[in-house]
Amino acid sequence: MADYNEILRDIEGNPIPQIYDEASQSFIPYRVMEYAGKPGDTKPTGAPVGAHYLEIDAATNTVNVYLYDGENWVMI
C-alpha cells in the first residue's frame, strides 16, 4: 500500500505529477514523452505507450498528432 508521506514534491513543497509503481513500492514522476518532426521523418522507436508525436507540415500549414500505442504510431 502506498505511503502518501512519500509523495514527490517540487522545491516549493507542492506535489508533482506522479504514479505509484507497484514494483518498486514508491512514487515515480509521471512523464509523457512528446516528439515532433516533418512529414517523412522517421518516428521514434521504443517510445513509451502514450507518447505524442506532432507532425508539422509548414508547406500546407497543417499539424497531425500521433499517439504511440506500444506497437504503432496512430494518428488521432
Backbone torsions as a table, in degrees:
resi	resn	phi	psi	omega
1	MET	NA	144.3	-176.6
2	ALA	-68.2	138.7	173.1
3	ASP	-98.5	102.6	-172.5
4	TYR	-70.7	-5.5	172.1
5	ASN	-75.0	-14.7	-177.8
6	GLU	-95.6	11.9	178.6
7	ILE	-59.7	135.7	-179.9
8	LEU	-72.8	141.7	-176.8
9	ARG	-134.0	155.4	176.2
10	ASP	-81.0	-176.1	-176.0
11	ILE	-62.2	-24.2	179.4
12	GLU	-91.4	1.5	178.5
13	GLY	90.3	4.3	179.3
14	ASN	-84.4	139.9	177.7
15	PRO	-61.0	142.6	176.9
16	ILE	-104.0	160.9	176.3
17	PRO	-59.0	130.2	-176.0
18	GLN	-159.1	164.0	174.8
19	ILE	-129.7	158.0	177.8
20	TYR	-93.1	123.3	-179.8
21	ASP	-95.0	110.0	-178.5
22	GLU	-61.2	-37.0	-176.9
23	ALA	-62.4	-43.5	-178.7
24	SER	-95.3	-5.9	-178.5
25	GLN	56.2	41.6	179.7
26	SER	-151.1	164.7	175.3
27	PHE	-81.0	142.6	176.0
28	ILE	-130.0	148.9	179.6
29	PRO	-60.1	141.2	177.2
30	TYR	-92.1	121.4	-179.1
31	ARG	-127.6	134.1	171.8
32	VAL	-110.8	122.1	-179.3
33	MET	-80.2	135.6	176.9
34	GLU	-124.9	134.2	180.0
35	TYR	-126.2	160.9	177.2
36	ALA	-147.1	152.7	178.0
37	GLY	-170.3	-177.1	179.5
38	LYS	-99.9	160.8	174.6
39	PRO	-56.0	135.9	-179.2
40	GLY	94.0	-18.4	176.1
41	ASP	-67.0	147.8	176.1
42	THR	-75.6	127.4	178.2
43	LYS	-76.7	151.0	-177.6
44	PRO	-61.0	146.1	172.6
45	THR	-104.3	153.8	179.4
46	GLY	74.4	17.9	177.8
47	ALA	-70.6	153.8	177.0
48	PRO	-71.1	149.8	176.2
49	VAL	-57.1	133.9	-179.3
50	GLY	94.6	-4.0	178.2
51	ALA	-64.0	150.3	179.5
52	HIS	-109.1	146.0	174.7
53	TYR	-131.7	121.4	177.8
54	LEU	-99.3	119.2	177.8
55	GLU	-101.2	110.9	-172.4
56	ILE	-105.6	120.7	179.4
57	ASP	-111.3	99.1	-177.7
58	ALA	-67.6	-28.0	-178.4
59	ALA	-66.8	-36.1	-178.9
60	THR	-108.2	0.3	-180.0
61	ASN	57.6	44.9	179.3
62	THR	-126.2	158.5	175.2
63	VAL	-133.7	128.1	172.6
64	ASN	-108.0	140.1	-179.2
65	VAL	-112.8	129.9	179.4
66	TYR	-117.7	150.3	177.3
67	LEU	-124.2	132.8	-179.9
68	TYR	-86.6	123.5	-177.4
69	ASP	-98.4	10.4	-178.7
70	GLY	102.7	-18.4	177.8
71	GLU	-131.0	-38.0	-174.3
72	ASN	-136.7	156.2	169.6
73	TRP	-87.4	118.9	-176.3
74	VAL	-110.8	124.8	178.8
75	MET	-70.4	133.1	179.4
76	ILE	-116.2	NA	NA
